[in-house]
């Protein structure tokens, strides 16, 4: 029986299946998601296992798929989800190989074209920018623009004749321009004129080997030097600095021709580029359609091989052995899946399914619906429940929001929180399965927690009778303003606190006393409940010595001190102290006196401290119970365990003697049994129990005190909201300039913003945190072990959500 | 004392990072696992379990040892730069100093390559990424040391060291060589390399002694002394049967280190391996370095020094409040990369009997 209260009963099964059916069987189990395979090769490094090659092959194929995905993302092609399409993994490998080659080919081609295009652009810039510089620098530049055409020949002759001045033109990344210029200066000893001009357009550098494309800002340069030697030297330097040299014709006619040529080729290359890009896009769109399916099939294949690696193979008999954990109720279902799968695979030999008795701890499998999931996640953060242990998550569903509500008790704030939770529940579909950012993800995961927190905030807010710090007169008030007294002839208000208290001068001391007591009552009740849950655990594990020597003494100790305190609180509430004309005794003093001077309340001089007549006797009896419980908790368990251990050892000794006379086979079985036994040390057990005792005794006091945080947080919340209401809303709207609409608006907006930030966000978080602490430490500390291992069934449905835990 | 109070203000964060990186250095168990691998691809899987993580993920198999070395170095450089950009003076300068050694190596690689007419771009790809500097590729153009200095090196950090090299030629007594003959030939390149290194080590040593506090001085003093001694011994061994005279050698020996001055003086006289052994005999640390090796097994001398170096660098992590651990980290990682490459090569070439010759670090 598995419920939210207790994890499912698990059964270890062993399957023996023929190798030929392996794929079909594993696939069938992956579809059904029923079982968790145990790793039978644990301790063996991954690369030593039987199917390492296949897994690596899958990874290699996965890498290709990833490369395709990158290309898809880059070009912004949409990716389709998995369809039911069936392709075998061999086919898929083939397809991916083809697609990768195709893509590679296309990318290379595109890059070559792009590089070419880029070079043409650069050449264009060289011609363009070079014209200006050349005109300014070269000999004959003094000739005016208009006359230039006629003087071409003179130009040429003068340049060759005068100084043998030659020049180099090209482009260079702007980053290296500076150092390039300096090196040129130094290597020519200043005999070079370097001209440069920035190119505004962003140009690219292409690496054909790695298929990378970098945006580079480049400069145009033109260097005039004398002599061929220097020219070749500078050309070399320029290439080492990442520059590219381009031709720049001397003569205007050549230049015009070249410009035209470059422009023409640019147009052509742009056209070719466009067609190539279109082809690539078409191909990628095709890939995009199938991507989801391919990814699913590949991940599935990899999961199957990973599972294979957990199996044990019998080479001689050509079978594999697999161990798996199965929920007991599903064993039949597993058998059905197994036989169907083997039948489908066409294997004649029937598979074998053995149920195995084991001492190994089964994994914890809790059937969780989405409502409980958020609460269970809170508990699992502390620790996954031990196998068959009482699941603290089940109680967190109500207790956690309740504790939260006590601290966040305001009808208005509660409603807002509830609406926020309800919104996320209502629009679940639009959040589900999407990649959300961290904060939204967190809120979405805890949407039911938020919703219930809001509901309980509303409920407690009604009890406190507070909505945004204002009392509500739903059931009216029993306070008579004229007479200035409470009129209780017809009983108090039917629900919650009388709104008149909120206006009383002693409202703080009233609420403090009330909330403090409520905190203690809630705390003691919850912890007592926790102690009772430990009884359920002891019974489940059939640990009866813990029932008598752990549960009973704990309950006795806790009940006789804090149970009594709760009784006193109710008793004190139920007496009309004014009516009987006696000052109400302080409970704190009463409790302290109970220990410091037991029985002293019976004395006549302590008349005023006495709550009821038999108090002294009852207190003495309770102290006695508490004192007896401590040694009862401390001593018996270690001695009982020692005794049990010795008995077991004696039995084993006898058994061993018997085997020594018997055959070898039994000896093996006996040796096998010892695996799980560990050294028994009385000292360890005793120290452990002593720690537990001290922790419980001291803890019961500090834990009870710890519940006072309910009061403190609740006080802070109501005081803050009251402050904001009185000092911002009321003061702003009525105080400074009564009835001024602008001021009123300012006040409202300020009040809304501050209330939201401080109360809805900060207070909300701190209440959440404190409720979580009470749940984890004070409540779960009483019974919860939380050292289980989660059941992770082998299930193809987990594909695609690997990242989220 | 003062460093104990103030060190953590500027250096604490980076020291923590460096120590964090250090704990990612492969342990003996990791090496044992790596040796078990059947192929280099298995090594990739094995390395995935270490701090290297998925650094080889997007590499198509089969993976070459070159790729592994490259990717490992990339990771080291990334980590080093991560620390360097956050460093505050004087640590920032200290970390700059760490890169100068690589710059010298790169420069020499380019010059030697140019001498043998190798393609400069190809050589650039082989340069250590920590030692790249502006104009490095242009170093293949000049033919003489003077040109090299004036064209390329004058504005690089190692430029000042090169002045020493130029000074070597200025004095006429150097060898039988004529003053002013400064062509970049094989022997000259070696001389340049060693005198650059000498100047670098001395400068770095000076910097550590004066600027970085007592603890750094202590740790780095030891490390740099070893480095200097190693160079001195190597110079001696490599100078057998060359035209390098005794005085030349003396000029190249660093003036720091345990061997200086008595040891180096004796080394200068040594003309064969026995002479070197005799010269090193008084030094317990180095006595064994040459103990049983013949000249042919130079590799082992190298390994012996690597072992000494690893031990020193490991010790650097035992002390706090000093910069030595940044140097030590880089060197240990380098050793680790050498180890990984060694193991990978052994696996690839099926030389398993030699696989254990790596140097274990932690």
Interface residues (C-beta under 8 A of the other chain):
Chain A: X45 X46 X47 X48 X56 X60 X63 X66 X67 X176 X179 X182 X183 X186 X187 X233 X236 X237 X240 X241
Chain B: X33 X36 X37 X38 X41 X42 X45 X46 X57 X58 X60 X61 X120 X134 X135 X137 X138 X140 X141 X142 X147 X150 X151 X152 X154 X155
